[in-house]
Amino acid sequence: MPEAGRQRMPAEDRPRIVFWGTPEFALPVLEALCANYNVILCVTKADKPKGRGGRVTKSPVRILAEEKQIPVLAPESIRTDEFFGELAAHEADFYVTCAYGKIIPGRILELPRMGCVNVHASLLPKLRGSAPIWRAIMDGEKETGVTTMMTDEGMDIGDILLAKSLEIGENMTCGELSDALSVMGAGLIVETIDGLLEGRVKRIPQDHEAATFAPPIQKEEGLIDWTRDARSIHDLVRGMDPTPGAFSFLHDAESGKVEKIKIWKTALPCESADAAVDIPGGGPGDAIGGKPGGVLKIGKNRVAVICGGSQVLSELPALQADSELPGLQADSELQEPSGRPELLELLEIQAENSKRMAVAAFLNGHELKGAFRTEG
């Protein structure tokens, strides 16, 4: 939508734009372009099979473009002469890219009269690549943002045009951050194109030596290593929500049962827990002071897991007198003698063949006991 206080450009003066994008993240940017300029074509990735049934599915950008009666191209390859000719025939003023999913060849980038502008979900040169939102949270970043840049034939290496920052909340998930950044990107692309048309926006070369990278997320990265500190695991869980999800394997030493559990929401108990007792089933050494991954009960309907970090005694939650937890031994490989293991509270989980649910609800009809391990 047009920004408040911004005069709508006469239809005959609006630049002709070809939009390149694929996922839901790109939709607010496309909406903003349609509201303010003349979007003459959308380019999106080819339709592909999705889900267990392998049903061919259109991209979110294609669905929205068709609703708005904008012509769509979804080629398997963008490097053919036929595709190049189709693009050239549209005589665009700008190309705008947002999470398209492929590197665009140089000869295509030379087609638009005023260049190609990309909307990227990080504060460049940090987190170049296809997964900046996931990586920002998983890396424990406190701030990220959106950058508009001139697209070059490379991975997010072009000159910066404008950037806006956003604070990452301590419990913000990847999905929540994505929603916030997509809306921010919609406003920033209008500000960028207006500025380029009026000569107010200047190109700023990136500091390539300061670049960091955000490679694609792999499902196996969601496997939790409980020897890491609680905050790192908390960040992993947030970064894997809503997809692909963090997970671990719960071993019950009493029954021998092993179950894959997805972990969707966690909290640091040092901020909320008031009591903790061992839950049986983890096997020798899995109680507090032993192996990370051990499951403990907090009160009647809350659960925490031992992590590999260390808390000094003053940072631990108050404990009931009848559930005092032993400290670590001096020869422990995990902690210094003066420390206690960190605990991470589980708030929302998903058992196999089940749905996501709060731990309190899960405990009404199920047991959660034993120790989490990295192997199934």
TITI-951441 format. One record per residue (C-alpha): residue in three letters; chain; x negated, y, z negated. Coordinates in Angstrom, 2 decimals, decimal comma. Each point is the difference from the previous one (the first is absolute). Last residue first. Example, Ala and Ser with C-alpha at 12.3 -4.5 7.8 and 13.67 -1.06 7.14 Angstrom:
BEGIN
<pt 'SER' 'A' <-13,67 -1,06 -7,14>>
<pt 'ALA' 'A' <1,37 -3,44 -0,66>>
//
This chain:
BEGIN
<pt 'GLY' 'A' <-17,88 -42,78 -17,46>>
<pt 'GLU' 'A' <-3,30 1,80 -0,71>>
<pt 'THR' 'A' <-0,41 3,54 -1,32>>
<pt 'ARG' 'A' <1,30 -0,91 -3,46>>
<pt 'PHE' 'A' <2,74 1,26 -2,28>>
<pt 'ALA' 'A' <0,32 -1,71 -3,36>>
<pt 'GLY' 'A' <2,79 -1,82 -1,77>>
<pt 'LYS' 'A' <3,51 1,14 -0,74>>
<pt 'LEU' 'A' <2,88 1,70 1,67>>
<pt 'GLU' 'A' <3,12 -1,94 -0,90>>
<pt 'HIS' 'A' <3,23 0,55 1,87>>
<pt 'GLY' 'A' <3,64 0,93 -0,56>>
<pt 'ASN' 'A' <-0,02 3,20 -2,02>>
<pt 'LEU' 'A' <-3,73 0,41 0,62>>
<pt 'PHE' 'A' <0,61 1,05 3,60>>
<pt 'ALA' 'A' <2,32 2,81 -1,13>>
<pt 'ALA' 'A' <-2,67 1,44 -2,32>>
<pt 'VAL' 'A' <-2,61 -0,47 2,74>>
<pt 'ALA' 'A' <2,05 2,20 2,33>>
<pt 'MET' 'A' <0,94 -1,70 3,23>>
<pt 'ARG' 'A' <-1,19 -0,57 3,54>>
<pt 'LYS' 'A' <1,76 -2,91 1,65>>
<pt 'SER' 'A' <-0,53 -3,75 -0,20>>
<pt 'ASN' 'A' <-1,39 -2,82 2,09>>
<pt 'GLU' 'A' <-3,34 0,31 -1,82>>
<pt 'ALA' 'A' <0,08 2,35 -2,96>>
<pt 'GLN' 'A' <0,18 3,76 0,41>>
<pt 'ILE' 'A' <-1,23 2,47 -2,59>>
<pt 'GLU' 'A' <0,86 3,36 -1,57>>
<pt 'LEU' 'A' <-1,32 1,54 -3,23>>
<pt 'LEU' 'A' <-3,21 -1,92 -0,69>>
<pt 'GLU' 'A' <-2,12 1,65 -2,70>>
<pt 'LEU' 'A' <-3,75 0,19 0,52>>
<pt 'LEU' 'A' <-2,20 -0,72 -3,00>>
<pt 'GLU' 'A' <-3,60 1,01 -0,48>>
<pt 'PRO' 'A' <-2,32 -2,36 -1,82>>
<pt 'ARG' 'A' <-1,25 1,11 -3,43>>
<pt 'GLY' 'A' <-3,32 1,75 -0,61>>
<pt 'SER' 'A' <-2,64 0,26 -2,75>>
<pt 'PRO' 'A' <-1,76 -3,24 1,02>>
<pt 'GLU' 'A' <-0,54 1,34 3,58>>
<pt 'GLN' 'A' <2,22 -1,62 2,54>>
<pt 'LEU' 'A' <0,28 -2,65 2,68>>
<pt 'GLU' 'A' <-2,90 -2,38 -0,45>>
<pt 'SER' 'A' <0,90 -0,53 -3,64>>
<pt 'ASP' 'A' <-3,02 -0,79 -2,20>>
<pt 'ALA' 'A' <1,05 2,42 -2,77>>
<pt 'GLN' 'A' <3,43 -1,60 -0,23>>
<pt 'LEU' 'A' <3,00 2,00 1,06>>
<pt 'GLY' 'A' <2,55 1,17 -2,50>>
<pt 'PRO' 'A' <2,77 -2,10 -1,47>>
<pt 'LEU' 'A' <3,60 1,20 0,44>>
<pt 'GLU' 'A' <2,20 0,68 -3,00>>
<pt 'SER' 'A' <3,49 -1,34 0,58>>
<pt 'ASP' 'A' <1,38 -0,23 -3,57>>
<pt 'ALA' 'A' <-0,93 3,62 -0,83>>
<pt 'GLN' 'A' <1,72 1,32 3,09>>
<pt 'LEU' 'A' <-2,39 1,80 2,34>>
<pt 'ALA' 'A' <-0,39 3,73 0,76>>
<pt 'PRO' 'A' <-1,12 0,49 3,59>>
<pt 'LEU' 'A' <-3,74 -0,10 0,73>>
<pt 'GLU' 'A' <-1,91 3,25 0,56>>
<pt 'SER' 'A' <-1,45 0,20 -3,54>>
<pt 'LEU' 'A' <-1,52 -3,47 0,35>>
<pt 'VAL' 'A' <-2,07 0,87 3,04>>
<pt 'GLN' 'A' <1,45 -1,28 3,23>>
<pt 'SER' 'A' <-1,80 -2,23 2,47>>
<pt 'GLY' 'A' <0,64 -1,00 3,61>>
<pt 'GLY' 'A' <0,38 -3,56 1,22>>
<pt 'CYS' 'A' <3,78 -0,24 -0,17>>
<pt 'ILE' 'A' <2,33 -1,90 -2,32>>
<pt 'VAL' 'A' <3,60 -0,10 1,20>>
<pt 'ALA' 'A' <3,04 1,58 -1,62>>
<pt 'VAL' 'A' <3,61 -1,09 -0,46>>
<pt 'ARG' 'A' <3,13 1,65 -1,41>>
<pt 'ASN' 'A' <3,27 -1,51 -1,21>>
<pt 'LYS' 'A' <-0,34 -0,88 -3,67>>
<pt 'GLY' 'A' <-2,95 2,11 -1,20>>
<pt 'ILE' 'A' <-3,00 0,07 2,30>>
<pt 'LYS' 'A' <-0,80 -3,51 1,20>>
<pt 'LEU' 'A' <-3,39 -0,98 1,32>>
<pt 'VAL' 'A' <-1,16 -1,59 3,25>>
<pt 'GLY' 'A' <-3,68 -0,87 0,51>>
<pt 'GLY' 'A' <-1,39 1,30 3,28>>
<pt 'PRO' 'A' <-3,31 1,08 -1,46>>
<pt 'LYS' 'A' <-1,60 -2,77 -2,07>>
<pt 'GLY' 'A' <-0,50 0,17 -3,73>>
<pt 'GLY' 'A' <0,28 2,78 -2,59>>
<pt 'ILE' 'A' <3,75 -0,19 0,25>>
<pt 'ALA' 'A' <1,04 -3,57 0,68>>
<pt 'ASP' 'A' <-1,15 -1,82 3,14>>
<pt 'GLY' 'A' <-2,87 -1,81 -1,71>>
<pt 'PRO' 'A' <1,64 -3,39 -0,11>>
<pt 'GLY' 'A' <3,06 -0,44 2,22>>
<pt 'GLY' 'A' <2,45 2,56 1,25>>
<pt 'GLY' 'A' <3,15 -1,69 -1,20>>
<pt 'PRO' 'A' <0,82 1,95 -3,12>>
<pt 'ILE' 'A' <1,02 3,68 0,00>>
<pt 'ASP' 'A' <-2,31 1,90 -2,29>>
<pt 'VAL' 'A' <1,38 2,85 -2,07>>
<pt 'ALA' 'A' <0,15 3,74 0,64>>
<pt 'ALA' 'A' <1,66 2,95 -1,68>>
<pt 'ASP' 'A' <0,55 3,72 0,63>>
<pt 'ALA' 'A' <-0,65 0,38 3,70>>
<pt 'SER' 'A' <0,54 3,34 1,70>>
<pt 'GLU' 'A' <-3,06 2,05 0,98>>
<pt 'CYS' 'A' <-2,67 -2,62 -0,80>>
<pt 'PRO' 'A' <2,35 -2,34 1,86>>
<pt 'LEU' 'A' <-1,10 1,31 3,44>>
<pt 'ALA' 'A' <2,98 -0,51 2,27>>
<pt 'THR' 'A' <0,81 -2,36 2,86>>
<pt 'LYS' 'A' <2,36 -0,34 2,95>>
<pt 'TRP' 'A' <0,19 -2,36 2,94>>
<pt 'ILE' 'A' <-1,79 -3,17 -1,03>>
<pt 'LYS' 'A' <0,63 -2,94 2,31>>
<pt 'ILE' 'A' <-0,24 -3,33 -1,77>>
<pt 'LYS' 'A' <-1,32 -3,19 1,57>>
<pt 'GLU' 'A' <0,73 -2,94 -2,27>>
<pt 'VAL' 'A' <-2,23 -2,75 -1,42>>
<pt 'LYS' 'A' <1,52 -2,64 -2,31>>
<pt 'GLY' 'A' <-2,33 -2,16 -2,08>>
<pt 'SER' 'A' <2,67 -0,28 -2,69>>
<pt 'GLU' 'A' <-2,03 1,10 -3,02>>
<pt 'ALA' 'A' <-2,75 1,84 1,91>>
<pt 'ASP' 'A' <2,53 2,27 1,73>>
<pt 'HIS' 'A' <-1,85 1,70 2,85>>
<pt 'LEU' 'A' <1,42 3,20 1,52>>
<pt 'PHE' 'A' <-1,48 0,83 3,39>>
<pt 'SER' 'A' <-0,35 3,69 0,87>>
<pt 'PHE' 'A' <1,60 2,54 2,28>>
<pt 'ALA' 'A' <-0,05 3,58 1,27>>
<pt 'GLY' 'A' <2,49 0,86 2,74>>
<pt 'PRO' 'A' <-0,23 0,39 3,80>>
<pt 'THR' 'A' <1,75 2,40 -0,02>>
<pt 'PRO' 'A' <2,22 2,08 -2,27>>
<pt 'ASP' 'A' <-2,16 0,39 -2,12>>
<pt 'MET' 'A' <-3,59 -1,15 0,59>>
<pt 'GLY' 'A' <-1,53 3,32 -1,08>>
<pt 'ARG' 'A' <1,88 0,00 -3,29>>
<pt 'VAL' 'A' <-1,19 -3,54 -0,83>>
<pt 'LEU' 'A' <-3,59 0,88 0,93>>
<pt 'ASP' 'A' <0,10 3,16 -2,13>>
<pt 'HIS' 'A' <1,20 -1,98 -3,03>>
<pt 'ILE' 'A' <-2,80 -2,51 0,64>>
<pt 'SER' 'A' <-2,57 2,79 0,00>>
<pt 'ARG' 'A' <1,58 1,47 -3,15>>
<pt 'ALA' 'A' <-0,16 -3,30 -1,86>>
<pt 'ASP' 'A' <-3,71 -0,63 0,60>>
<pt 'ARG' 'A' <-1,04 -2,76 2,39>>
<pt 'THR' 'A' <-0,42 -3,56 -1,30>>
<pt 'TRP' 'A' <3,66 -0,53 0,87>>
<pt 'ASP' 'A' <-0,76 -0,22 3,73>>
<pt 'ILE' 'A' <3,39 0,48 1,60>>
<pt 'LEU' 'A' <0,68 -1,39 3,47>>
<pt 'GLY' 'A' <1,47 2,89 2,01>>
<pt 'GLU' 'A' <-3,09 0,21 2,18>>
<pt 'GLU' 'A' <1,10 -3,34 1,48>>
<pt 'LYS' 'A' <2,76 1,78 1,91>>
<pt 'GLN' 'A' <-2,51 2,09 1,97>>
<pt 'ILE' 'A' <0,25 3,79 0,08>>
<pt 'PRO' 'A' <-1,47 1,75 3,03>>
<pt 'PRO' 'A' <-3,20 1,98 -0,53>>
<pt 'ALA' 'A' <0,02 3,31 -1,89>>
<pt 'PHE' 'A' <-3,35 1,73 0,46>>
<pt 'THR' 'A' <-2,09 2,70 -1,61>>
<pt 'ALA' 'A' <-1,52 2,99 1,80>>
<pt 'ALA' 'A' <-2,34 2,42 -1,77>>
<pt 'GLU' 'A' <-2,76 -0,38 2,59>>
<pt 'HIS' 'A' <2,53 0,77 2,74>>
<pt 'ASP' 'A' <0,67 3,48 -1,36>>
<pt 'GLN' 'A' <2,93 0,78 2,27>>
<pt 'PRO' 'A' <-0,04 2,85 2,49>>
<pt 'ILE' 'A' <2,51 2,81 -0,71>>
<pt 'ARG' 'A' <2,35 1,03 2,81>>
<pt 'LYS' 'A' <1,85 3,27 -0,45>>
<pt 'VAL' 'A' <3,68 0,63 -0,63>>
<pt 'ARG' 'A' <1,29 3,54 0,49>>
<pt 'GLY' 'A' <-0,03 0,06 3,82>>
<pt 'GLU' 'A' <3,78 0,39 0,27>>
<pt 'LEU' 'A' <0,59 -3,29 1,81>>
<pt 'LEU' 'A' <-2,53 -1,75 -2,24>>
<pt 'GLY' 'A' <1,64 1,39 -3,12>>
<pt 'ASP' 'A' <3,47 -1,06 1,12>>
<pt 'ILE' 'A' <-1,37 -3,47 0,72>>
<pt 'THR' 'A' <-1,65 -0,25 -3,41>>
<pt 'GLU' 'A' <2,87 1,36 -2,08>>
<pt 'VAL' 'A' <2,37 -2,38 1,76>>
<pt 'ILE' 'A' <-2,41 -2,90 -0,60>>
<pt 'LEU' 'A' <-0,37 0,95 -3,67>>
<pt 'GLY' 'A' <3,70 -0,13 -0,76>>
<pt 'ALA' 'A' <0,41 -3,50 1,34>>
<pt 'GLY' 'A' <-3,25 -1,12 -1,62>>
<pt 'MET' 'A' <1,28 0,98 -3,44>>
<pt 'VAL' 'A' <3,10 -2,14 0,56>>
<pt 'SER' 'A' <-2,20 -2,93 1,04>>
<pt 'LEU' 'A' <-2,28 0,62 -2,98>>
<pt 'ALA' 'A' <2,81 -0,28 -2,55>>
<pt 'ASP' 'A' <1,45 -3,18 1,52>>
<pt 'SER' 'A' <-3,43 -1,61 0,22>>
<pt 'LEU' 'A' <-0,74 0,86 -3,62>>
<pt 'GLU' 'A' <3,19 -1,69 -1,14>>
<pt 'GLY' 'A' <-0,69 -3,10 2,08>>
<pt 'CYS' 'A' <-3,61 -0,24 -1,19>>
<pt 'THR' 'A' <1,18 0,18 -3,58>>
<pt 'MET' 'A' <-0,27 2,91 -2,43>>
<pt 'ASN' 'A' <-0,76 -1,03 -3,59>>
<pt 'GLU' 'A' <-2,80 2,46 -0,76>>
<pt 'GLY' 'A' <1,44 2,59 2,38>>
<pt 'ILE' 'A' <-2,03 0,84 3,09>>
<pt 'GLU' 'A' <-0,33 3,77 0,38>>
<pt 'LEU' 'A' <0,60 1,31 3,51>>
<pt 'SER' 'A' <-2,27 2,03 2,26>>
<pt 'LYS' 'A' <0,69 1,89 3,22>>
<pt 'ALA' 'A' <-2,23 0,15 3,07>>
<pt 'LEU' 'A' <-0,21 2,04 3,21>>
<pt 'LEU' 'A' <-1,97 -0,20 3,27>>
<pt 'ILE' 'A' <-2,80 -2,49 -0,57>>
<pt 'ASP' 'A' <-2,24 -0,86 2,96>>
<pt 'GLY' 'A' <0,12 -3,59 1,21>>
<pt 'ILE' 'A' <-1,51 -3,09 -1,65>>
<pt 'ASP' 'A' <3,16 -1,94 -0,89>>
<pt 'MET' 'A' <-1,21 -3,24 1,59>>
<pt 'GLY' 'A' <-1,46 0,85 3,39>>
<pt 'GLU' 'A' <0,98 1,56 3,29>>
<pt 'ASP' 'A' <0,95 3,35 -1,52>>
<pt 'THR' 'A' <3,31 1,19 -1,38>>
<pt 'MET' 'A' <-0,01 3,59 -1,19>>
<pt 'MET' 'A' <0,87 -0,07 -3,68>>
<pt 'THR' 'A' <2,90 0,38 -2,36>>
<pt 'THR' 'A' <-0,79 -1,14 -3,53>>
<pt 'VAL' 'A' <2,35 -1,34 -2,66>>
<pt 'GLY' 'A' <-0,69 -0,46 -3,70>>
<pt 'THR' 'A' <-1,89 -1,88 -2,69>>
<pt 'GLU' 'A' <-0,61 0,53 -3,69>>
<pt 'LYS' 'A' <-0,64 -2,10 -3,10>>
<pt 'GLU' 'A' <-1,75 -2,83 1,87>>
<pt 'GLY' 'A' <0,00 -3,38 -1,75>>
<pt 'ASP' 'A' <-1,51 -1,89 2,94>>
<pt 'MET' 'A' <3,17 -2,08 0,36>>
<pt 'ILE' 'A' <2,06 3,18 0,14>>
<pt 'ALA' 'A' <-2,02 1,74 2,70>>
<pt 'ARG' 'A' <-0,54 -3,32 1,79>>
<pt 'TRP' 'A' <3,70 -0,69 0,54>>
<pt 'ILE' 'A' <0,62 3,52 1,31>>
<pt 'PRO' 'A' <-3,10 0,07 2,21>>
<pt 'ALA' 'A' <0,77 -3,30 1,79>>
<pt 'SER' 'A' <-0,70 0,46 3,73>>
<pt 'GLY' 'A' <-3,34 1,78 -0,04>>
<pt 'ARG' 'A' <-1,80 2,99 -1,44>>
<pt 'LEU' 'A' <0,25 0,17 -3,76>>
<pt 'LYS' 'A' <-1,83 3,22 -0,82>>
<pt 'PRO' 'A' <-1,02 2,26 2,91>>
<pt 'LEU' 'A' <2,80 0,93 -0,21>>
<pt 'LEU' 'A' <2,52 0,58 -2,75>>
<pt 'SER' 'A' <2,22 -2,99 0,63>>
<pt 'ALA' 'A' <3,16 -1,00 1,85>>
<pt 'HIS' 'A' <-0,93 1,03 3,54>>
<pt 'VAL' 'A' <2,15 2,05 2,39>>
<pt 'ASN' 'A' <-1,77 0,12 3,37>>
<pt 'VAL' 'A' <0,00 2,82 2,55>>
<pt 'CYS' 'A' <-0,73 -0,57 3,70>>
<pt 'GLY' 'A' <-1,00 2,86 2,28>>
<pt 'MET' 'A' <1,41 3,25 1,27>>
<pt 'ARG' 'A' <0,68 -0,98 3,63>>
<pt 'PRO' 'A' <0,59 -3,67 -0,73>>
<pt 'LEU' 'A' <-1,95 -2,40 2,28>>
<pt 'GLU' 'A' <-3,50 -0,04 -1,54>>
<pt 'LEU' 'A' <1,01 -2,41 -2,78>>
<pt 'ILE' 'A' <1,00 -2,51 2,68>>
<pt 'ARG' 'A' <-3,48 0,04 1,54>>
<pt 'GLY' 'A' <-1,52 -0,51 -3,44>>
<pt 'PRO' 'A' <1,79 -3,24 -0,79>>
<pt 'ILE' 'A' <2,43 -0,03 -2,96>>
<pt 'ILE' 'A' <-0,98 -2,08 -3,04>>
<pt 'LYS' 'A' <2,98 -2,15 -1,00>>
<pt 'GLY' 'A' <2,49 -0,07 -2,90>>
<pt 'TYR' 'A' <2,30 2,92 0,71>>
<pt 'ALA' 'A' <-0,17 1,21 -3,59>>
<pt 'CYS' 'A' <0,78 3,58 1,01>>
<pt 'THR' 'A' <-1,07 1,37 3,38>>
<pt 'VAL' 'A' <1,09 3,29 1,55>>
<pt 'TYR' 'A' <-0,74 0,62 3,69>>
<pt 'PHE' 'A' <0,32 3,58 0,99>>
<pt 'ASP' 'A' <0,86 2,07 3,11>>
<pt 'ALA' 'A' <1,29 -3,01 1,92>>
<pt 'GLU' 'A' <-0,03 -0,43 3,80>>
<pt 'HIS' 'A' <2,38 -3,00 0,01>>
<pt 'ALA' 'A' <-1,51 -1,46 3,19>>
<pt 'ALA' 'A' <-3,36 -0,47 -1,72>>
<pt 'LEU' 'A' <1,53 -2,41 -2,50>>
<pt 'GLU' 'A' <1,51 -2,22 2,68>>
<pt 'GLY' 'A' <-3,26 0,03 1,95>>
<pt 'PHE' 'A' <-2,02 -1,09 -3,02>>
<pt 'PHE' 'A' <2,43 -2,87 -0,58>>
<pt 'GLU' 'A' <-0,46 -1,25 3,56>>
<pt 'ASP' 'A' <-3,77 0,43 -0,15>>
<pt 'THR' 'A' <-0,13 -2,37 -2,96>>
<pt 'ARG' 'A' <-1,68 0,80 -3,31>>
<pt 'ILE' 'A' <3,06 0,38 -2,21>>
<pt 'SER' 'A' <0,60 -3,75 -0,18>>
<pt 'GLU' 'A' <3,09 -1,87 -1,21>>
<pt 'PRO' 'A' <1,97 3,10 0,93>>
<pt 'ALA' 'A' <2,84 1,47 -2,05>>
<pt 'LEU' 'A' <1,16 3,07 1,94>>
<pt 'VAL' 'A' <3,09 1,81 -1,26>>
<pt 'PRO' 'A' <2,27 2,67 1,53>>
<pt 'ILE' 'A' <1,73 2,15 -2,64>>
<pt 'GLN' 'A' <3,72 -0,64 -0,38>>
<pt 'LYS' 'A' <-0,02 1,07 -3,67>>
<pt 'GLU' 'A' <1,15 -3,46 -1,10>>
<pt 'GLU' 'A' <-2,56 -1,44 2,42>>
<pt 'ALA' 'A' <-2,75 2,01 -1,68>>
<pt 'LEU' 'A' <1,12 -1,17 -3,46>>
<pt 'ILE' 'A' <-0,10 -3,69 0,97>>
<pt 'ARG' 'A' <-3,32 0,39 1,80>>
<pt 'VAL' 'A' <-1,57 1,68 -3,01>>
<pt 'PRO' 'A' <1,23 -2,76 -2,34>>
<pt 'SER' 'A' <-1,67 -2,60 2,28>>
<pt 'LYS' 'A' <2,23 -2,42 1,87>>
<pt 'THR' 'A' <0,24 -3,58 -1,20>>
<pt 'VAL' 'A' <-0,33 -3,31 1,84>>
<pt 'ARG' 'A' <1,36 -2,73 -2,27>>
<pt 'GLY' 'A' <-2,69 -2,43 -1,10>>
<pt 'GLY' 'A' <2,41 -1,84 -2,27>>
<pt 'ARG' 'A' <-2,35 0,14 -2,96>>
<pt 'GLY' 'A' <-0,40 3,75 0,24>>
<pt 'LYS' 'A' <-1,02 2,20 2,91>>
<pt 'PRO' 'A' <-0,64 -0,49 3,69>>
<pt 'LYS' 'A' <-1,41 3,09 1,76>>
<pt 'ASP' 'A' <1,21 3,06 1,90>>
<pt 'ALA' 'A' <-2,92 1,85 1,58>>
<pt 'LYS' 'A' <-1,62 2,85 -1,93>>
<pt 'THR' 'A' <1,54 3,44 0,41>>
<pt 'VAL' 'A' <-0,11 2,85 2,51>>
<pt 'CYS' 'A' <2,76 2,59 -0,23>>
<pt 'LEU' 'A' <0,85 2,41 2,81>>
<pt 'ILE' 'A' <1,32 3,52 0,65>>
<pt 'VAL' 'A' <-0,02 1,41 -3,52>>
<pt 'ASN' 'A' <0,87 3,68 0,46>>
<pt 'TYR' 'A' <-0,78 1,90 -3,18>>
<pt 'ASN' 'A' <1,39 0,90 -3,42>>
<pt 'ALA' 'A' <2,61 -2,55 -1,06>>
<pt 'CYS' 'A' <-1,44 -2,77 2,16>>
<pt 'LEU' 'A' <-3,49 0,57 -1,43>>
<pt 'ALA' 'A' <1,32 -0,08 -3,57>>
<pt 'GLU' 'A' <1,90 -3,25 0,63>>
<pt 'LEU' 'A' <-3,11 -1,58 1,55>>
<pt 'VAL' 'A' <-2,05 0,97 -3,04>>
<pt 'PRO' 'A' <2,69 -1,35 -2,35>>
<pt 'LEU' 'A' <-0,04 -3,31 1,95>>
<pt 'ALA' 'A' <-3,76 -0,67 0,00>>
<pt 'PHE' 'A' <-0,09 -1,79 -3,37>>
<pt 'GLU' 'A' <2,71 -2,33 1,26>>
<pt 'PRO' 'A' <-2,48 -1,66 2,33>>
<pt 'THR' 'A' <-1,00 0,53 3,70>>
<pt 'GLY' 'A' <-1,26 3,37 1,23>>
<pt 'TRP' 'A' <-1,03 1,97 3,09>>
<pt 'PHE' 'A' <2,02 3,11 0,84>>
<pt 'VAL' 'A' <-0,18 1,72 3,38>>
<pt 'ILE' 'A' <0,69 3,71 -0,42>>
<pt 'ARG' 'A' <1,16 2,73 2,37>>
<pt 'PRO' 'A' <-0,48 3,36 -1,68>>
<pt 'ARG' 'A' <3,08 2,07 -0,84>>
<pt 'ASP' 'A' <0,27 3,24 1,93>>
<pt 'GLU' 'A' <3,11 -0,85 2,06>>
<pt 'ALA' 'A' <1,83 -1,21 -3,09>>
<pt 'PRO' 'A' <-0,56 3,24 -1,91>>
<pt 'MET' 'A' <-2,12 -0,65 -3,14>>
<pt 'ARG' 'A' <1,98 -0,19 -3,24>>
<pt 'GLN' 'A' <-0,96 2,73 -2,42>>
<pt 'ARG' 'A' <-1,71 -1,26 -3,15>>
<pt 'GLY' 'A' <1,44 1,34 -3,26>>
<pt 'ALA' 'A' <0,77 -3,51 -1,28>>
<pt 'GLU' 'A' <-1,88 -2,59 2,03>>
<pt 'PRO' 'A' <1,67 -1,50 3,07>>
<pt 'MET' 'A' <1,16 -3,60 -0,54>>
//
